[in-house]
Protein backbone atom coordinates (compact mmCIF):
# COMPACT_ATOMS: atom_id res chain seq x y z
CA UNK A 1 0.00 0.00 0.00
CA UNK A 2 1.59 3.28 -1.03
CA UNK A 3 1.71 6.23 1.39
CA UNK A 4 -0.17 8.57 -0.93
CA UNK A 5 -3.31 6.41 -0.63
CA UNK A 6 -3.05 5.60 3.08
CA UNK A 7 -5.52 7.30 5.43
CA UNK A 8 -4.22 7.60 8.99
CA UNK A 9 -6.28 8.59 12.03
CA UNK A 10 -4.23 10.10 14.88
CA UNK A 11 -5.88 10.21 18.31
CA UNK A 12 -4.35 12.15 21.23
CA UNK A 13 -5.60 14.75 23.69
CA UNK A 14 -2.37 16.74 23.38
CA UNK A 15 -2.75 19.15 20.43
CA UNK A 16 1.00 19.55 20.02
CA UNK A 17 1.34 15.82 19.37
CA UNK A 18 -1.52 15.55 16.87
CA UNK A 19 -0.32 18.68 15.08
CA UNK A 20 3.27 17.45 14.93
CA UNK A 21 2.24 14.03 13.66
CA UNK A 22 -0.16 15.46 11.12
CA UNK A 23 2.55 17.75 9.75
CA UNK A 24 5.20 15.00 9.65
CA UNK A 25 2.96 12.34 8.12
CA UNK A 26 1.49 14.75 5.58
CA UNK A 27 5.03 15.59 4.50
CA UNK A 28 5.62 11.87 3.86
CA UNK A 29 2.54 11.61 1.66
CA UNK A 30 -0.01 10.21 4.13
CA UNK A 31 -3.52 11.60 4.44
CA UNK A 32 -4.15 12.37 8.11
CA UNK A 33 -7.08 13.32 10.30
CA UNK A 34 -7.02 13.72 14.07
CA UNK A 35 -9.24 13.44 17.13
CA UNK A 36 -8.66 14.33 20.79
CA UNK A 37 -10.57 11.48 22.46
CA UNK A 38 -11.99 8.05 21.73
CA UNK A 39 -15.56 9.15 21.10
CA UNK A 40 -14.49 11.73 18.53
CA UNK A 41 -12.13 9.19 16.98
CA UNK A 42 -14.94 6.67 16.54
CA UNK A 43 -17.04 9.28 14.75
CA UNK A 44 -14.15 10.01 12.36
CA UNK A 45 -13.47 6.28 11.97
CA UNK A 46 -17.05 5.52 10.92
CA UNK A 47 -17.31 8.45 8.53
CA UNK A 48 -13.84 8.53 7.00
CA UNK A 49 -12.83 4.83 7.20
CA UNK A 50 -9.08 5.21 7.85
CA UNK A 51 -6.66 2.42 6.98
CA UNK A 52 -4.50 2.76 10.10
CA UNK A 53 -5.10 4.22 13.57
CA UNK A 54 -2.49 5.71 15.91
CA UNK A 55 -3.88 6.36 19.38
CA UNK A 56 -2.72 7.50 22.79
CA UNK A 57 -3.79 5.44 25.82
CA UNK A 58 -4.73 8.08 28.41
CA UNK A 59 -7.45 10.40 27.17
CA UNK A 60 -10.57 11.93 28.74
CA UNK A 61 -13.93 10.17 28.49
CA UNK A 62 -13.08 7.28 26.15
CA UNK A 63 -9.43 6.21 26.30
CA UNK A 64 -7.22 4.26 23.94
CA UNK A 65 -8.03 0.79 25.29
CA UNK A 66 -11.78 1.31 24.91
CA UNK A 67 -11.16 2.70 21.43
CA UNK A 68 -9.15 -0.42 20.47
CA UNK A 69 -11.98 -2.66 21.62
CA UNK A 70 -14.59 -0.64 19.75
CA UNK A 71 -12.60 -0.72 16.50
CA UNK A 72 -11.76 -4.41 16.86
CA UNK A 73 -15.46 -5.25 17.21
CA UNK A 74 -15.97 -4.25 13.58
CA UNK A 75 -12.59 -3.93 11.84
CA UNK A 76 -9.15 -5.57 11.47
CA UNK A 77 -7.27 -2.39 10.48
CA UNK A 78 -3.85 -1.87 12.09
CA UNK A 79 -3.81 -0.02 15.43
CA UNK A 80 -0.60 1.43 16.89
CA UNK A 81 -0.53 2.63 20.50
CA UNK A 82 1.60 5.55 21.66
CA UNK A 83 2.23 5.63 25.41
CA UNK A 84 4.53 6.94 28.11
CA UNK A 85 7.12 4.69 29.75
CA UNK A 86 5.15 4.32 32.99
CA UNK A 87 2.17 2.69 31.31
CA UNK A 88 3.46 -0.90 31.07
CA UNK A 89 0.24 -2.41 32.45
CA UNK A 90 -1.81 -0.28 30.07
CA UNK A 91 0.35 -1.44 27.16
CA UNK A 92 -0.41 -5.05 28.03
CA UNK A 93 -4.13 -4.24 28.20
CA UNK A 94 -3.91 -2.51 24.83
CA UNK A 95 -2.31 -5.54 23.21
CA UNK A 96 -4.96 -7.74 24.77
CA UNK A 97 -7.61 -5.40 23.33
CA UNK A 98 -6.34 -5.87 19.79
CA UNK A 99 -3.56 -3.31 19.25
CA UNK A 100 -0.90 -4.43 16.76
CA UNK A 101 2.06 -2.45 18.05
CA UNK A 102 3.07 0.32 20.43
CA UNK A 103 5.61 3.13 20.46
CA UNK A 104 6.86 4.65 23.71
CA UNK A 105 6.85 8.43 24.18
CA UNK A 106 8.96 10.33 23.43
CA UNK A 107 9.52 8.91 19.96
CA UNK A 108 10.84 10.06 16.62
CA UNK A 109 8.64 10.25 13.54
CA UNK A 110 11.06 8.00 11.64
CA UNK A 111 10.54 5.24 14.23
CA UNK A 112 6.76 5.62 14.08
CA UNK A 113 6.71 5.51 10.28
CA UNK A 114 8.92 2.40 10.35
CA UNK A 115 6.43 0.74 12.73
CA UNK A 116 3.55 1.72 10.45
CA UNK A 117 5.26 0.22 7.41
CA UNK A 118 6.12 -2.98 9.30
CA UNK A 119 2.51 -3.50 10.41
CA UNK A 120 1.22 -2.82 6.91
CA UNK A 121 3.76 -5.21 5.36
CA UNK A 122 2.70 -8.01 7.66
CA UNK A 123 -0.96 -7.51 6.89
CA UNK A 124 -0.33 -7.16 3.15
CA UNK A 125 1.83 -10.30 3.09
CA UNK A 126 -0.85 -12.37 4.79
CA UNK A 127 -3.68 -11.02 2.66
CA UNK A 128 -2.18 -11.87 -0.73
CA UNK A 129 -1.83 -15.57 -0.04
CA UNK A 130 -4.51 -17.80 -1.50
CA UNK A 131 -3.69 -21.09 0.17
CA UNK A 132 -5.19 -22.54 3.34
CA UNK A 133 -3.39 -24.21 6.21
CA UNK A 134 -4.93 -27.43 7.47
CA UNK A 135 -3.48 -29.45 10.29
CA UNK A 136 -5.15 -31.56 12.95
CA UNK A 137 -8.18 -29.76 14.34
CA UNK A 138 -7.31 -26.50 12.57
CA UNK A 139 -8.12 -24.96 9.22
CA UNK A 140 -6.92 -21.44 8.40
CA UNK A 141 -8.03 -19.58 5.28
CA UNK A 142 -5.14 -17.18 4.69
CA UNK A 143 -6.98 -15.11 2.10
CA UNK A 144 -10.19 -14.61 4.07
CA UNK A 145 -8.47 -14.52 7.48
CA UNK A 146 -10.82 -17.19 8.81
CA UNK A 147 -9.98 -19.80 11.40
CA UNK A 148 -11.90 -23.00 12.15
CA UNK A 149 -11.29 -25.45 14.98
CA UNK A 150 -13.02 -28.77 14.41
CA UNK A 151 -15.28 -27.01 11.91
CA UNK A 152 -16.25 -24.16 14.26
CA UNK A 153 -15.20 -20.67 13.20
CA UNK A 154 -13.52 -18.43 15.78
CA UNK A 155 -12.60 -14.73 15.62
CA UNK A 156 -8.96 -13.70 16.03
CA UNK A 157 -7.35 -10.27 16.04
CA UNK A 158 -4.68 -9.71 13.36
CA UNK A 159 -1.84 -10.40 15.82
CA UNK A 160 -3.53 -13.56 17.13
CA UNK A 161 -4.02 -14.68 13.53
CA UNK A 162 -0.34 -14.06 12.74
CA UNK A 163 0.71 -16.05 15.80
CA UNK A 164 -1.57 -19.00 15.03
CA UNK A 165 -0.41 -19.09 11.41
CA UNK A 166 3.23 -19.13 12.52
CA UNK A 167 2.53 -21.90 15.03
CA UNK A 168 0.70 -24.02 12.44
CA UNK A 169 3.56 -23.66 9.96
CA UNK A 170 5.93 -24.89 12.68
CA UNK A 171 3.70 -27.47 14.40
CA UNK A 172 5.57 -29.93 16.59
CA UNK A 173 8.68 -27.75 16.73
CA UNK A 174 9.96 -26.11 19.89
CA UNK A 175 9.86 -22.35 19.31
CA UNK A 176 11.79 -19.96 21.52
CA UNK A 177 10.31 -16.69 22.72
CA UNK A 178 12.72 -14.93 20.38
CA UNK A 179 11.52 -17.06 17.42
CA UNK A 180 7.94 -15.98 18.08
CA UNK A 181 8.80 -12.32 18.67
CA UNK A 182 10.81 -12.08 15.47
CA UNK A 183 8.17 -13.87 13.36
CA UNK A 184 5.15 -11.95 14.64
CA UNK A 185 6.53 -8.51 15.52
CA UNK A 186 9.90 -8.27 13.79
CA UNK A 187 13.50 -8.08 15.00
CA UNK A 188 12.97 -4.83 16.92
CA UNK A 189 10.94 -6.79 19.48
CA UNK A 190 13.45 -9.58 20.06
CA UNK A 191 14.14 -8.43 23.64
CA UNK A 192 10.51 -7.81 24.69
CA UNK A 193 9.10 -11.20 25.79
CA UNK A 194 6.12 -9.64 27.59
CA UNK A 195 4.48 -9.12 24.22
CA UNK A 196 4.62 -12.89 23.59
CA UNK A 197 3.21 -13.76 27.01
CA UNK A 198 0.23 -11.47 26.49
CA UNK A 199 -0.52 -12.72 22.99
CA UNK A 200 -0.17 -16.40 23.92
CA UNK A 201 -2.54 -15.92 26.85
CA UNK A 202 -5.12 -14.27 24.61
CA UNK A 203 -4.82 -16.94 21.91
CA UNK A 204 -5.21 -19.73 24.45
CA UNK A 205 -8.47 -18.19 25.68
CA UNK A 206 -9.87 -18.53 22.17
CA UNK A 207 -8.53 -21.86 20.95
CA UNK A 208 -8.12 -24.00 24.06
CA UNK A 209 -10.98 -26.01 25.63
CA UNK A 210 -9.23 -25.37 28.96
CA UNK A 211 -6.64 -22.54 28.82
CA UNK A 212 -5.28 -23.57 32.22
CA UNK A 213 -4.31 -26.98 30.80
CA UNK A 214 -3.46 -26.29 27.15
CA UNK A 215 -4.15 -29.02 24.62
CA UNK A 216 -2.66 -27.26 21.59
CA UNK A 217 -0.34 -24.44 22.60
CA UNK A 218 2.00 -25.99 25.15
CA UNK A 219 4.70 -24.24 27.18
CA UNK A 220 8.27 -25.50 27.04
CA UNK A 221 9.64 -24.26 30.41
CA UNK A 222 12.41 -21.67 30.13
CA UNK A 223 12.47 -22.04 26.35
CA UNK A 224 9.22 -21.11 24.64
CA UNK A 225 6.33 -23.05 23.12
CA UNK A 226 5.36 -26.11 21.12
CA UNK A 227 2.16 -26.26 19.05
CA UNK A 228 0.33 -29.57 18.70
CA UNK A 229 -2.69 -29.13 16.35
CA UNK A 230 -4.43 -32.36 17.35
CA UNK A 231 -5.19 -35.44 15.25
BELVEN-V407972 format. One line per field, one symbol per residue. phi: phi as a letter, one per 30 degrees, with the letter a starting at -180 (. if undefined). psi: psi as a letter, one per 30 degrees, with the letter a starting at -180 (. if undefined). burial: 1 if it has 9 or more other C-alpha atoms within 8 Angstrom, else 0. Layout:
phi: ???
psi: ???
burial: ???
//
This chain:
phi: .dedcdccccbadceddddddddddedcjdcbbbbcadddddddeddchdcabcbddcbdicdddddedddddbacddbcccadddcedddddddddjdcabbdddbcdddddddedddddddddddddcdccbahdcbbcdddhcbbchicdbcbdedddddddddddbeicdcdedededdccjddcdcbdeddeddddddedcccdbedbeccccdceiclbbccdjb
psi: kkeffkkkkkjkgjeeeeeeeeeeeefggkkklllgleeeeeeeeeefilfkkkklejllcjaeeeeeeeeffflglkkkkkllegheeeeeeeeffgkfllkkkllleeeeeeeeeeeeeeeeefffkfllkkkbfkkkjfefhkkkjhfkklkkleeeeeeeeeeefhkfkkkleeeeeeeeflffgfgifeeeeeeeeeeefffkejffikeejkkjkfeblkkjgl.
burial: 000001111111100001001101110001111111111111011000011111111010011111111111000001111110000001111111111111110000000100110111001101100001101011111110111110000101111111111111001001111101110111001100101101100111101100000111110100011111100
//
